[in-house]
């Protein structure tokens, strides 16, 4: 006769988990999250980080995305980007159905293309394919948040007000497409093709002249070239960067106990006699 | 000859140009990995909670717990000396968690607990990565060890009736004395001077000596009291609970929920719900150009598996353990690289039968343990535990099982330029 194993609450076996837990009301509290408007705050509070970087962000040791960019740390959790930026807007650019041929007909999935940005120097792009449109959009937003890059802006002429255009002429290349961005005076607007214009709007660039070469019909390369161009804005050495750099420790090394204890002990105490051990 | 020609002519048919037409209408993808089509197994999730009463986590109440001290199921035959040390640094391993997972149907597995121990040093874990790939050479030295202990319903340690949980339950016998510093392993060695404090290894004796035993040792020689820490923890073990020494992680109880009890979150996107119908293009139009954009930005295999991992845990982001002992169950891997294939999982070292996946530990546990985030602190993607399919019996009380650790690939950490 098959006897149900174990006393108390154990893993394995179906259904005994539910019965034992009902009293604590934990299942009810957790499962009851359907619909209902939740503020963004509560989602962030519920986030339990999975990576080391996530734990650093949650504990508040890292306060800005720039610290992460400085050390080229890979960002794996989109909640990190959420926590470190405000007003991140997203827009779905396109959703296409793609089909796969199976014996029983066609299987349709939806591919969503999302641009995310805060209009203030951070922009990201994400693509995701899923069986339902909503899932694809959600996944694409997450992927877009993970690919956020910083964009440097500067002035065309007088340094009045906030930066509004690219700091200098920069060019980016992908495949055969090269995109050249040239600083423009205020009021010029973004002079670019439809899709890169959207990306530049999300990046927070107000005026820019662009010039492209190559097979821009291949939109993939075209958009990647604009992205590459935006990445290069921070790579360009301008006279502001002529000062000698002070290298800093990465966040992983910054918060060790070792660094804080270094100042106290200089001389090691003499090794002590520990009494022998018998079995 | 004519008849042959006629036959071959008859077999020739005119087929419509279906292939070309379809390609014009709709984009036919290459076959992809069907990650989303997997049927979902009924997984049980474990969550950590501060225990309402630490006495509920003693071994005669068959607890599920993480951190703190292990509640040994068999309080007498604890794991031997060589299996309790880290294979690389030689320090005794630290208790990570234990779960009570009995198997129905077999008498010998009425009580069955799995214990996971780990060395808290990341350097040892990185070396352990090499070892877990090369399991074939005998029993390799590891820094992550899993022990399985099982007992029949009638056994010399616990009563055959279920515990009443009203404070009157008692174990039937006291266990062996444990180490005074870690409270985890058997205290087989005595301090040479006071002959009363017990240790499991010289390293723990050295640490206890430095942090206070030096001054107390002579006092103990004089007094008559004995410090007794037994295998079932009936005595008071407050020295470990306040966590002043770093030998144990903070103690939690593991609470079990079914994964299916959690609803999918309904996302509240800004414009997605209203704008989708307008943006979804009709079937017979594809933007060739935009298709190429999508191909460029589509994530690679590692990112895709990470994305589906995140999606799955987002239903219950606080989970620390996933349990599923079905034959078809597969662990939820965060990364594509570093997964074991069938051949990389060794056979059971006692009965030589196959191992099957039982449960996996999630990295959220590190957050709850408050593990620091420097370069030598622990960090893993997931730890998957494979146990003997037959849950074999043998004379060894605590049998070792196989743990597979998947860690995030190391990033090159270079000092960065300070820009303005």
Contacts between the chains, C-beta under 8 A, distances in Angstrom:
chain1	res1	chain2	res2	distance
A	2	B	104	5.7
A	2	B	105	4.3
A	3	B	104	6.9
A	3	B	105	7.2
A	3	B	107	7.1
A	3	B	110	7.1
A	3	B	153	7.7
A	4	B	104	5.3
A	5	B	102	3.2
A	5	B	103	5.7
A	5	B	104	5.0
A	5	B	105	7.6
A	5	B	106	7.5
A	5	B	109	5.9
A	5	B	110	4.9
A	5	B	111	7.6
A	5	B	112	7.0
A	6	B	62	7.0
A	6	B	100	6.5
A	6	B	101	7.9
A	6	B	102	3.3
A	6	B	110	6.4
A	6	B	111	6.3
A	6	B	112	7.3
A	7	B	62	5.6
A	7	B	111	7.6
A	7	B	162	4.1
A	7	B	163	6.1
A	8	B	61	6.3
A	8	B	62	4.3
A	8	B	63	7.6
A	8	B	100	6.7
A	8	B	162	6.9
A	8	B	163	6.5
A	9	B	64	7.1
A	9	B	100	7.6
A	9	B	256	6.2
A	10	B	62	6.9
A	10	B	64	7.2
A	10	B	99	7.4
A	10	B	100	4.0
A	10	B	101	5.5
A	10	B	102	5.5
A	10	B	256	8.0
A	11	B	44	5.7
A	11	B	46	7.6
A	11	B	64	7.2
A	11	B	99	5.3
A	11	B	100	6.9
A	11	B	101	4.0
A	11	B	256	6.2
A	11	B	323	4.4
A	11	B	359	7.0
A	12	B	44	7.7
A	12	B	101	4.7
A	12	B	102	6.6
A	12	B	103	6.5
A	12	B	104	7.7
A	12	B	323	7.0
A	12	B	325	5.6
A	13	B	102	7.6
A	13	B	104	6.1
A	14	B	42	7.1
A	17	B	44	5.8
A	17	B	256	4.2
A	17	B	257	6.4
A	17	B	258	5.7
A	18	B	258	6.3
A	18	B	261	7.5
A	20	B	256	7.5
A	21	B	255	6.6
A	21	B	256	6.7
A	21	B	257	6.3
A	24	B	255	7.4
A	26	B	47	7.5
A	26	B	255	6.4
A	26	B	257	6.7
A	27	B	257	5.8
A	27	B	261	5.3
A	30	B	257	7.1
A	30	B	261	7.3
A	30	B	262	6.1
A	30	B	316	6.7
A	31	B	261	5.2
A	31	B	262	5.8
A	31	B	263	5.9
A	33	B	263	6.3
A	33	B	265	6.6
A	34	B	263	5.3
A	34	B	266	6.6
A	35	B	266	5.9
A	37	B	268	6.8
A	38	B	268	7.3
A	46	B	317	5.9
A	46	B	318	7.4
A	47	B	317	6.1
A	48	B	317	5.0
A	48	B	318	5.0
A	48	B	364	4.5
A	48	B	367	5.6
A	48	B	368	7.9
A	49	B	364	7.5
A	49	B	367	5.5
A	50	B	310	7.9
A	50	B	313	7.5
A	50	B	334	7.6
A	50	B	362	7.3
A	50	B	363	4.7
A	50	B	364	6.2
A	51	B	363	7.1
A	51	B	379	7.4
A	51	B	408	6.6
A	52	B	373	5.1
A	52	B	377	7.7
A	52	B	379	4.7
A	52	B	408	8.0
A	55	B	366	7.0
A	55	B	367	5.5
A	55	B	371	7.7
A	55	B	373	5.4
A	56	B	373	4.9
A	58	B	367	7.4
A	59	B	373	7.8
A	61	B	373	7.4
A	70	B	416	3.8
A	70	B	417	7.1
A	70	B	418	7.4
A	70	B	419	7.6
A	71	B	413	6.4
A	71	B	414	7.2
A	71	B	415	7.7
A	71	B	416	4.6
A	72	B	411	7.7
A	72	B	412	7.9
A	72	B	414	7.5
A	72	B	416	7.2
A	73	B	411	6.3
A	73	B	413	7.7
A	74	B	411	5.8
A	76	B	306	6.4
A	76	B	408	7.6
A	77	B	310	7.3
A	78	B	310	7.8
A	89	B	270	7.0
A	90	B	269	7.3
A	90	B	270	6.7
A	91	B	271	7.0
A	92	B	271	7.2
A	92	B	272	6.0
A	92	B	275	6.3
A	92	B	276	7.3
A	92	B	279	5.9
A	93	B	279	7.9
A	93	B	290	7.9
A	94	B	279	6.2
A	94	B	281	7.4
A	94	B	287	7.2
A	94	B	290	5.5
A	95	B	276	6.6
A	95	B	279	5.2
A	95	B	280	4.9
A	95	B	281	7.4
A	96	B	27	7.4
A	96	B	280	7.9
A	96	B	281	5.8
A	96	B	286	6.1
A	96	B	287	7.2
A	96	B	290	7.1
A	96	B	291	7.1
A	96	B	294	7.5
A	97	B	26	7.4
A	97	B	280	7.2
A	97	B	281	7.5
A	97	B	283	6.4
A	98	B	26	7.6
A	98	B	27	5.2
A	98	B	28	7.9
A	98	B	29	5.2
A	99	B	26	4.9
A	99	B	27	7.1
A	99	B	28	6.0
A	99	B	29	7.2
A	100	B	28	6.7
A	100	B	29	5.2
A	100	B	31	6.8
A	100	B	32	7.7
A	101	B	28	6.0
A	106	B	26	7.7
A	110	B	280	7.4
A	111	B	294	5.6
A	113	B	290	7.0
A	113	B	293	6.7
A	113	B	294	5.9
A	113	B	297	7.7
A	125	B	297	5.4
A	126	B	297	7.0
A	127	B	293	7.6
A	127	B	294	4.8
A	127	B	297	4.5
A	127	B	298	4.9
A	127	B	299	7.5
A	128	B	307	7.3
A	129	B	298	7.6
A	130	B	36	6.6
A	131	B	36	6.0
A	133	B	276	5.3
A	133	B	280	6.7
A	134	B	267	6.6
A	134	B	272	7.0
A	134	B	273	7.9
A	134	B	276	7.8
A	137	B	267	7.7
A	137	B	269	6.4
A	137	B	272	4.9
A	137	B	276	7.4
A	138	B	267	5.0
A	138	B	269	7.4
A	139	B	307	5.9
A	139	B	311	6.9
A	141	B	269	7.2
A	142	B	307	6.7
A	142	B	310	7.0
A	143	B	299	6.0
A	143	B	303	7.2
A	143	B	307	6.5
A	146	B	303	7.9
A	147	B	297	7.9
A	174	B	296	7.9
A	195	B	290	7.8
A	195	B	293	7.3
A	217	B	289	6.0
A	218	B	289	6.8
A	218	B	292	5.1
A	219	B	287	8.0
A	219	B	289	3.8
A	219	B	290	5.7
A	219	B	292	5.6
A	219	B	293	4.6
A	220	B	289	7.8
A	220	B	291	8.0
A	220	B	292	3.5
A	220	B	293	4.3
A	220	B	294	7.3
A	220	B	295	5.8
A	220	B	296	3.6
A	220	B	297	7.4
A	221	B	292	7.2
A	221	B	296	6.9
A	222	B	293	7.9
A	223	B	293	5.3
A	223	B	296	7.2
A	223	B	297	7.7
A	224	B	296	5.3
A	224	B	297	7.6
A	234	B	419	7.6
A	240	B	420	6.4
A	241	B	419	6.5
A	241	B	420	7.8
A	245	B	417	4.4
A	245	B	418	5.6
A	245	B	419	7.9
A	246	B	418	5.0
A	247	B	415	3.7
A	247	B	416	7.0
A	247	B	417	7.2
A	247	B	418	7.3
A	248	B	415	6.2
A	248	B	416	6.5
A	248	B	418	5.8
A	249	B	415	6.6
A	250	B	413	4.5
A	250	B	414	7.8
A	250	B	415	7.0
A	250	B	416	7.4
A	251	B	373	7.5
A	252	B	373	6.3
A	252	B	374	5.8
A	252	B	375	4.9
A	252	B	413	6.3
A	253	B	374	6.2
A	253	B	375	5.6
A	253	B	413	7.4
A	255	B	372	7.1
A	255	B	373	6.1
A	255	B	374	6.1
A	256	B	372	7.1
A	256	B	374	3.7
A	256	B	375	7.4
A	256	B	376	8.0
A	257	B	372	7.2
A	257	B	374	7.7
A	258	B	374	7.7
A	272	B	209	7.2
A	272	B	210	7.5
A	272	B	214	7.2
A	274	B	205	6.5
A	274	B	206	5.7
A	274	B	209	4.9
A	275	B	191	6.0
A	275	B	192	3.7
A	275	B	193	4.0
A	275	B	209	7.9
A	275	B	217	7.3
A	276	B	192	4.0
A	277	B	189	4.5
A	277	B	190	6.9
A	277	B	191	6.9
A	277	B	192	5.8
A	277	B	199	6.7
A	277	B	202	5.9
A	277	B	205	5.7
A	278	B	189	6.6
A	278	B	190	5.3
A	278	B	192	6.1
A	278	B	195	8.0
A	279	B	188	5.8
A	279	B	189	5.5
A	279	B	190	7.6
